[in-house]
């Protein structure tokens, strides 16, 4: 059992939890994830990316969006409660080095800003100068802004964009990304984490300027062990499993259209669970804390 030390509601359907998991906290690296089971007597096992860890305190921080029944049940847990089981760290860590002259642009869309955070930390520690672009539909959906500013550090920059202009620039993340890629000299590396459609257009933007890009495809994972086959993607013309071969890949090699088609397979079930889970599972209304 893993005790929940803190719980925050970051936006209408996004929660942050810090839980005790000392072995995971000690071993984890940027880009890795865990498999979580909320209760031993109920529910599925779901993959969640590690947003932060404290090896001294023996804790990991998880950020998740309430989509299906399991994430709603997890969100109903309170501080002092417990998560039944956590397995990890899993997945291949992010490849970290000082890329070229060290100019790296990192793009986080919506909840993708959370798993981007440890990657920015690691890239900065490797000697890169980081520009972070965070995007969301509206200001209420922007998360991890201050933490990413801190991680980018001296010489770094954080740009906020929103679809409605309620915070930062009224733009898509690809607008400032294009500006940075078209500058002289262009970035040595780009990183993108967020909705598949966002990563697709980040890839297209960087391709125009011959800038390499790493993308995290964690949103398509299901059981996280490579056994279910649900996270099959085509990378460089070959079939890969995101949970065991990734979750990060060369974005220029990913078939995003195929990935997005596969992601639609569970949309009907997710929508039904999302709307009825509070009634069917007897969960209390989710209130902002």
N, C-alpha and C positions, 0 to 999 in steps of 0.2 A: 504494500500500500504506500502511496506517495501523498504526503500531506500538502494541501494547498495553503501556501503562505500569504498570498495576496491575489486579489482579483480586481480588475478594473474594466469598465466598459468604455472603449475608446470611441465608438460611434454607435449608430443605431443597432447594428448587428455584428459588431466586431468586439471581441473580448481579449483581454490579456491576463494570463495566469502565471504566477511563479510557483513552482512546485519543487518539492524535495526529490532529487534524483542524483545523488552524489557521484555515482559511477559514470553516469552519462555526462554530467558537468565536467568531470575530470578529463574525459576522453574526447569530447566533441570538438569538431573543427567547423569553420565557416562553411555553410552550404549543406550541412548534414541535417537529418530529420530523425524523428522517433515514431514508433508505433504506439498508440495509446488505446487502452480499453477503459471505459469510464467506470463500469461496475462488473464484477466477476460473474454475476448471475444474469446480466442483461447486456445485449448490444454487440455491435461489431467492433473490429479493430480498425482504427483510422490513422493515416500518416499525417503528422504535423511537423512543419519545419521549426527548428530551434532558432528563436529570435535573439536569444541572449543566454549566457550561462555565467555562473560564478563558482569556480572550482573550489574556492576557499569556503564558501557558505554551503556548497553542495547543492546548488539549485539551478534549474533551467527555467527559461521564460518562453511560454508558448503564446502565440497570437493566432486566433482562429475566427472564422466567420460562421454564424449560425445559418446553415443551409439545410441539412437533413436532421433526422431525429437524434442522431448521436451528438452532433455539435450543440443542438438545443439542450440536450440532457446535460452535457458538460457545462454549458453556460448557466444552468440552474444550480450547479455546485457553488458552495460558499467558502469563504476563508475558514480554515480550520477543518474543512472536510477533506476527503481523500479521493484520489484517482486510483483505481484498482491496480493497473499495470502499465508500465512504460518500458519499452524495449528500444535500445539504441546505444550509441548513435549509429544510424544507417545511412547508406548512400555514399557516393564518392565526394570527398571535400572539394570545395572550390579550388581550382588551380590558381595559386597566388605567387606572384613574382613582381619585380619592377619591370613593367612592360616598356620597352624602348626607352624614351626619355622620361617616362613616368606620368604621362598625361592620360587619365582614365575618366570616362564619364559613365555614371551609374544611374539607371533609370528605374524608378519604382512606381508602379501603378496601383492605386488603392491599397489593399492589404499587402501587396508586394513590397511596400516600404519596410515592413517588419523583417522578413528574411533577408532583405538587402543590407540591413544594419550591420550584422557581423561580417559580411563581405567587405563593406566599406572600411570597417575597423582593420581587417586583415590587409587589405590593399594599401591603406595608409601606413600601417606598420612596416610594409615592405618597401616604402620609400616613394610611393606614387602620390601625385597631386590629384586630388579628387574633386570632380564636379558632380553634384547629385541633382537629379531632376525628379521631383515628386509630383505626381498628378492624380487628380480625382475629379468626380463630377462636380462636387461642391466642397466648401471649406469644412463642413462637418465630417467629411470622409477622409480628410488629411490626417495621417497618423505618423508618429515617430519623427516629426520635424526637428525638434530640439535635439534628440539623440543623434540624428544624422548630421546636424550641424556640428555637434561635438566630435563625432567620429571623423568628419571631413577635416577638422582641425585647421591649423594655420595654413594659409595658402589655398584652402579649399573653398568651395562655394556650394550653396544650396539654392535651387530655383524651384519655386512653387508655381504650378499651373492648375487651373480649374476650368471645367467646361463652361461654367456660368460666370466666371470672373469674380466670384465671391471672396477669393483669396489669391494673392499673387497675380500672375498674368492670366488673362482669358485666352487659353490656348490649349492645344493638345501637347503631350510630352514630346511628340516628334518635331514640334516647331523649334524649341531651343536645342533639341538634339541636332537638327539640321544645321542650325547656326554654328554649333561647335564643330560639327564634322566638316563644314565648308571653310572653317578658319584655316589660317596658315600659321603653324603646322596643325594638321588635324589630330584628334586623339589617337593614342597608341592602342587603346582598347576600349570597348564599350561593354557594359553589363546591363541586362534588362530582366526584371522580374515583375510579373503582373498578369493581367488577363491575356489569353492567347492572342486575341486580336491586336492588343497593344504591342506585344512582342513581335508579332508578324510585321507590323509597320515600322517598328524600330529597326528590325532586320533590313527591311527594304530601304530605309533611310540611310543606314550605315553602308549598305552595299553600293549605293550611288557614289560614295566617296572612298570606297575600298578600305573601310575601317572594320577590323575584326570585331565580332560581338559574341559574348557568351550569354545564353539564355537559360533560365531555370524553368523546367517543365513540370514542377511539382504539383500543379493544379490537376493534372490528369491521373495522378496516382490513386490507387484504391487500397489494396492490401499491403503494399510496400515491401513485399518479399520476393516478387518475381514469379509467384505461383499462379496468380489469377489471370495474368495476361492482359488485364484491363488497361495497362499503361503503355501498350505497344505504340511506338511512333516510328516514322521512317526518317532516318538520318543518313544523308549521303547515299541514298538508295538502298540502305540496309535496314532491317527491322531491329529496333533496340527496345529495351524495357527501361522506362525512366527510373524506376526504383533501384535497379541494380547496375545499370549502365550509366546512369546519371546521378542526380537529377539535372545536371547542367551539360549543355552541348554547345557546339559551334553553331550559332544561330543561322549562319549562311547555308548550313547543311540540312536544316530541319524542314520537313514538309508540313508547314503550318495548316494548310487547307485540310489535309488528311487528319491532323490532330484535332482541329476544331470540329470536324465531322464526327469523329469518335467521341468527343466530349458531349455531344448531344444525346448519346445513348441513355443517359440517366437523368436528363432534364425533367422528364415527366414525373419520375419518382421523387426527385428532389423538391419539385414544386408542391407535390401533394404533401410530403412530409413537413415542408416548411410551414404550410398553412394550417395543418391539422395537428401537429405534434403537441402543442400545448394542451389541447383538449384530450387527445388520445392517451398521452402519457401522464396527464395530471400535473403538468408543470405550471408553476406560477408565471404570471406575466413578467417579461424581461424589463426591468427598470434600470435607468441610468444611475450608476453609483458615483 
